[in-house]
Amino acid sequence: MKQRLITGLILAAILIPIMSMPVLLELFQVVMSLFVIIAALEMIQMYETEKKFQKAAKIGIILLTLATFFSVGGVLGQSRHNPLEANGWLSITIPLITIALLSFLVFFKEFNGTDVGKALMVINYVGLGSASIVILRFLGVRFLVYLFLITALTDIFAYIFGVKFGKHKMAPLISPKKSWEGAIAGTIIATIIASCFALFYGVIFAQGTMLGNLFNSTGELTLLDNFSEIGDSQPRWVQAILIVPVTFFSSILGQIGDLVASRLKRTYKIKDFGKILPGHGGLLDRFDSAMFVAMFLTAIFLLIFRVF
């Protein structure tokens, strides 16, 4: 536990400035690109507990995952991107990525139909999940903070209440230590705190304060302020009608994402995806829930922007 805490603090000290400071936006994209490569390797290594991939096939899967990340995340060939604009790259890159992957069946002798499914899992899970985190960062630092508040608070309070009050196993065949009591408590507390963050963002990070200058330099009052018509023209209680359910379902999806990762690890009989983070395992062990929720939030916020 001590090692896990130390690693978490070091990771936070490194990532918080990179994710939040505008001047480090390009570095953030570089870090996320490295994240994609390492996370893709972790998944490939998991699959290789059953069958080894040819070296060229592994390189190809990683490159296709990066291509998905760059095109969906909107950082292909540019340092800044507005994800609220239509991404014309997708109509070009997604068909090409699909063609390239299916061509592996011809060019790599030991690559079969089952391997196509595994490769698609890597490309979509890692590529789309990582791209969604980048999109949230482009929408604004507050969206990224909102994401990690939901996933971290759900995880922390589900663990605390699960240890203290957990009696009913939620998914005993996947993760025996998780309980319904912990899951419900984690979701309720995360929903309350993260929703308050979203609705009182301008109060928590008031302009003129140190934190306000860091996280709210443009002076938004709520998460949706200066983003959609709802945030610009509607009072907080109206925004709450939208924000609270989104936060609630995001918390639930975070726990589902964690169980998905646990199911994969149990299927391939591994304890962790990797060893890069002492006390945590691999990058996927630490960010599985965040990637899962990021995909949901990206879809929801882009939908809100287009509808309102």
C-alpha positions as CSV (number, residue, x, y, z in Angstrom):
1,M,0.0,0.0,0.0
2,K,2.9,2.4,0.8
3,Q,4.5,1.8,-2.5
4,R,1.2,2.3,-4.3
5,L,0.7,5.6,-2.5
6,I,4.2,6.8,-3.3
7,T,3.8,5.9,-7.0
8,G,0.4,7.6,-7.1
9,L,1.8,10.8,-5.6
10,I,4.8,10.9,-8.0
11,L,2.4,10.2,-11.0
12,A,0.1,13.0,-9.9
13,A,3.0,15.4,-9.5
14,I,4.2,14.7,-13.0
15,L,0.8,14.5,-14.8
16,I,-1.1,17.3,-13.2
17,P,1.1,20.1,-14.6
18,I,1.4,18.4,-18.0
19,M,-2.4,18.0,-18.2
20,S,-3.4,21.4,-16.9
21,M,-0.8,24.0,-18.1
22,P,-1.6,25.4,-21.6
23,V,2.1,25.9,-22.3
24,L,2.6,22.1,-21.9
25,L,-0.1,21.1,-24.3
26,E,2.3,19.8,-26.9
27,L,4.1,17.8,-24.2
28,F,0.8,16.4,-23.1
29,Q,0.2,15.1,-26.6
30,V,3.7,13.5,-26.7
31,V,3.0,11.9,-23.3
32,M,-0.3,10.5,-24.5
33,S,1.4,9.1,-27.7
34,L,3.9,7.3,-25.5
35,F,0.9,6.1,-23.3
36,V,-0.7,4.6,-26.4
37,I,2.5,2.7,-27.4
38,I,3.0,1.3,-23.9
39,A,-0.7,0.4,-23.3
40,A,-0.9,-1.3,-26.7
41,L,2.3,-3.3,-25.8
42,E,0.7,-4.3,-22.5
43,M,-2.4,-5.7,-24.2
44,I,-0.3,-7.5,-26.8
45,Q,1.8,-9.1,-24.1
46,M,-1.5,-10.2,-22.4
47,Y,-2.6,-11.9,-25.6
48,E,0.9,-13.5,-26.1
49,T,0.4,-15.6,-22.9
50,E,-1.6,-17.8,-25.3
51,K,0.1,-17.2,-28.7
52,K,3.1,-15.1,-29.8
53,F,2.6,-12.5,-32.5
54,Q,5.2,-12.0,-35.2
55,K,7.4,-9.0,-34.5
56,A,6.2,-7.3,-37.7
57,A,2.5,-7.9,-36.7
58,K,3.1,-6.4,-33.3
59,I,4.7,-3.3,-34.8
60,G,1.8,-3.1,-37.2
61,I,-0.8,-3.3,-34.5
62,I,0.9,-0.5,-32.5
63,L,1.1,1.7,-35.6
64,L,-2.6,1.2,-36.4
65,T,-3.4,2.0,-32.7
66,L,-1.4,5.2,-33.0
67,A,-3.1,6.0,-36.3
68,T,-6.5,5.6,-34.6
69,F,-5.4,7.7,-31.7
70,F,-4.0,10.5,-33.9
71,S,-7.0,10.7,-36.2
72,V,-9.8,10.4,-33.6
73,G,-7.9,12.6,-31.1
74,G,-7.5,15.2,-33.7
75,V,-3.7,15.7,-33.4
76,L,-2.8,14.3,-36.8
77,G,-0.3,16.8,-38.3
78,Q,-1.1,19.7,-35.9
79,S,-0.4,20.7,-32.3
80,R,-3.8,22.3,-31.6
81,H,-7.2,21.1,-32.5
82,N,-10.8,22.0,-32.0
83,P,-12.7,18.7,-31.5
84,L,-16.0,20.6,-31.7
85,E,-15.4,20.9,-35.4
86,A,-16.1,17.9,-37.7
87,N,-13.1,15.7,-38.0
88,G,-12.6,15.0,-41.7
89,W,-9.7,12.7,-41.1
90,L,-12.0,9.9,-39.8
91,S,-13.6,9.2,-43.2
92,I,-10.1,8.7,-44.6
93,T,-8.2,6.9,-41.8
94,I,-10.8,4.4,-40.4
95,P,-11.3,2.6,-43.8
96,L,-7.5,2.6,-44.3
97,I,-6.8,1.2,-40.9
98,T,-9.4,-1.5,-41.4
99,I,-7.9,-2.4,-44.8
100,A,-4.4,-2.5,-43.3
101,L,-5.4,-4.7,-40.4
102,L,-7.3,-7.2,-42.6
103,S,-4.2,-7.3,-44.9
104,F,-2.3,-8.8,-42.0
105,L,-4.1,-12.1,-42.8
106,V,-2.3,-12.2,-46.1
107,F,1.2,-10.8,-45.2
108,F,1.7,-12.6,-41.8
109,K,1.6,-16.3,-42.1
110,E,0.7,-17.0,-38.5
111,F,-1.9,-14.2,-38.2
112,N,-5.4,-15.6,-38.3
113,G,-9.0,-14.5,-37.9
114,T,-8.8,-14.7,-34.1
115,D,-5.8,-12.4,-34.1
116,V,-7.8,-9.8,-36.1
117,G,-10.3,-9.7,-33.2
118,K,-7.5,-9.3,-30.7
119,A,-5.8,-6.6,-32.8
120,L,-9.2,-4.7,-33.1
121,M,-9.5,-4.9,-29.3
122,V,-6.1,-3.2,-28.9
123,I,-6.8,-0.6,-31.6
124,N,-10.2,0.4,-30.4
125,Y,-9.7,0.1,-26.6
126,V,-6.4,1.8,-26.4
127,G,-6.7,4.1,-29.5
128,L,-10.2,5.4,-28.9
129,G,-9.8,5.5,-25.1
130,S,-6.6,7.5,-25.3
131,A,-8.0,9.8,-28.0
132,S,-11.0,10.5,-25.8
133,I,-8.8,11.7,-23.0
134,V,-7.0,14.0,-25.4
135,I,-10.4,15.4,-26.8
136,L,-11.5,16.2,-23.2
137,R,-8.3,18.1,-22.7
138,F,-8.8,20.1,-25.9
139,L,-12.4,20.9,-24.7
140,G,-10.8,22.4,-21.5
141,V,-8.8,21.4,-18.4
142,R,-12.0,21.3,-16.4
143,F,-13.4,18.4,-18.5
144,L,-10.2,16.4,-17.7
145,V,-10.4,17.2,-14.0
146,Y,-14.1,16.2,-14.1
147,L,-13.2,12.8,-15.7
148,F,-10.5,12.0,-13.1
149,L,-12.6,13.2,-10.2
150,I,-15.4,10.7,-11.2
151,T,-13.0,7.7,-11.7
152,A,-10.8,8.4,-8.7
153,L,-13.6,9.1,-6.2
154,T,-15.6,6.1,-7.3
155,D,-12.5,3.9,-6.9
156,I,-11.5,5.3,-3.5
157,F,-14.9,5.3,-1.8
158,A,-15.9,1.9,-3.3
159,Y,-12.8,0.5,-1.8
160,I,-13.3,2.2,1.6
161,F,-16.9,1.3,2.0
162,G,-16.4,-2.2,0.5
163,V,-13.7,-3.0,3.1
164,K,-15.9,-1.6,5.9
165,F,-19.4,-2.7,5.0
166,G,-19.1,-5.0,1.9
167,K,-21.1,-8.2,2.3
168,H,-22.7,-8.8,-1.1
169,K,-20.3,-9.7,-3.9
170,M,-20.9,-7.8,-7.0
171,A,-19.0,-9.9,-9.6
172,P,-17.4,-12.8,-7.6
173,L,-16.1,-14.6,-10.8
174,I,-14.4,-11.5,-12.1
175,S,-13.3,-9.5,-9.0
176,P,-14.2,-11.3,-5.7
177,K,-13.2,-8.3,-3.5
178,K,-15.8,-5.9,-5.1
179,S,-19.1,-5.5,-3.3
180,W,-22.4,-3.9,-4.0
181,E,-22.1,-1.9,-0.9
182,G,-18.8,-0.4,-2.0
183,A,-20.0,0.1,-5.6
184,I,-23.2,2.0,-4.5
185,A,-21.3,4.1,-2.0
186,G,-18.6,5.0,-4.5
187,T,-21.1,6.0,-7.1
188,I,-23.2,8.1,-4.8
189,I,-20.2,10.0,-3.3
190,A,-18.5,10.5,-6.7
191,T,-21.8,11.7,-8.2
192,I,-22.3,14.3,-5.4
193,I,-18.7,15.6,-5.4
194,A,-18.0,15.6,-9.2
195,S,-21.4,17.1,-9.9
196,C,-20.7,19.9,-7.4
197,F,-17.4,20.5,-9.1
198,A,-19.1,20.7,-12.5
199,L,-21.9,23.1,-11.2
200,F,-19.7,25.3,-9.0
201,Y,-16.5,25.3,-11.0
202,G,-16.3,29.0,-11.1
203,V,-16.7,29.2,-7.3
204,I,-14.1,26.5,-6.6
205,F,-11.6,28.0,-9.1
206,A,-12.4,31.7,-8.9
207,Q,-10.4,34.0,-11.1
208,G,-7.6,35.8,-9.4
209,T,-6.7,32.9,-7.1
210,M,-3.7,30.7,-7.7
211,L,-5.9,27.6,-8.5
212,G,-8.3,29.8,-10.6
213,N,-5.4,31.1,-12.7
214,L,-4.2,27.6,-13.2
215,F,-7.5,25.8,-14.0
216,N,-9.9,28.5,-14.9
217,S,-8.0,31.3,-16.7
218,T,-10.9,32.0,-19.0
219,G,-13.4,32.4,-16.1
220,E,-16.0,29.7,-16.7
221,L,-18.7,29.5,-14.0
222,T,-19.8,25.9,-14.6
223,L,-18.5,22.9,-16.6
224,L,-20.8,23.8,-19.5
225,D,-20.3,27.5,-19.4
226,N,-18.8,28.9,-22.6
227,F,-19.3,25.5,-24.1
228,S,-23.0,25.1,-25.0
229,E,-26.2,27.1,-24.9
230,I,-27.2,25.3,-21.7
231,G,-24.1,26.5,-19.9
232,D,-24.4,30.0,-21.3
233,S,-28.0,30.7,-20.7
234,Q,-29.5,28.3,-18.1
235,P,-29.3,28.5,-14.3
236,R,-27.4,25.9,-12.3
237,W,-30.4,23.9,-11.4
238,V,-31.3,23.4,-15.1
239,Q,-27.7,22.3,-15.8
240,A,-27.9,20.0,-12.8
241,I,-30.7,18.1,-14.5
242,L,-28.1,17.1,-17.2
243,I,-24.9,17.0,-15.2
244,V,-26.0,14.8,-12.3
245,P,-27.3,11.9,-14.5
246,V,-24.1,12.1,-16.7
247,T,-21.9,12.0,-13.6
248,F,-24.0,9.1,-12.1
249,F,-23.7,6.9,-15.2
250,S,-20.1,7.8,-15.7
251,S,-19.3,6.5,-12.2
252,I,-21.1,3.3,-13.1
253,L,-19.3,2.9,-16.4
254,G,-16.0,3.5,-14.6
255,Q,-16.7,0.4,-12.4
256,I,-17.7,-1.5,-15.5
257,G,-14.5,-0.5,-17.2
258,D,-12.6,-1.8,-14.2
259,L,-14.4,-5.1,-14.3
260,V,-13.8,-5.3,-18.1
261,A,-10.0,-5.1,-17.4
262,S,-10.3,-7.6,-14.6
263,R,-12.2,-10.0,-16.8
264,L,-9.4,-9.7,-19.5
265,K,-6.7,-10.4,-16.9
266,R,-8.6,-13.4,-15.5
267,T,-9.1,-14.8,-19.0
268,Y,-5.4,-14.6,-19.8
269,K,-4.4,-15.5,-16.2
270,I,-2.3,-12.5,-15.5
271,K,-2.2,-10.4,-12.3
272,D,-1.4,-7.0,-13.9
273,F,-1.1,-5.7,-17.5
274,G,2.4,-4.6,-16.8
275,K,5.0,-3.5,-14.2
276,I,5.8,0.1,-15.2
277,L,4.0,1.6,-12.1
278,P,5.2,0.0,-8.9
279,G,2.3,-0.9,-6.7
280,H,-0.2,-0.3,-9.5
281,G,1.0,-2.6,-12.3
282,G,0.8,-1.3,-15.9
283,L,-0.6,1.8,-17.4
284,L,-3.9,0.0,-18.2
285,D,-4.2,-1.1,-14.6
286,R,-4.2,2.5,-13.5
287,F,-6.2,4.1,-16.4
288,D,-8.6,1.4,-17.4
289,S,-11.6,3.2,-15.8
290,A,-10.5,6.6,-17.1
291,M,-10.3,5.4,-20.7
292,F,-13.7,3.7,-20.4
293,V,-15.4,6.8,-19.0
294,A,-13.5,9.2,-21.3
295,M,-15.1,7.5,-24.3
296,F,-18.6,8.0,-22.8
297,L,-18.0,11.6,-21.7
298,T,-16.5,12.5,-25.1
299,A,-19.6,11.2,-26.9
300,I,-22.0,12.9,-24.4
301,F,-20.3,16.3,-24.5
302,L,-19.9,16.4,-28.3
303,L,-23.6,15.4,-28.5
304,I,-24.5,18.2,-26.1
305,F,-22.6,20.7,-28.1
306,R,-24.3,19.7,-31.3
307,V,-27.8,19.5,-29.9
308,F,-27.6,22.7,-27.8
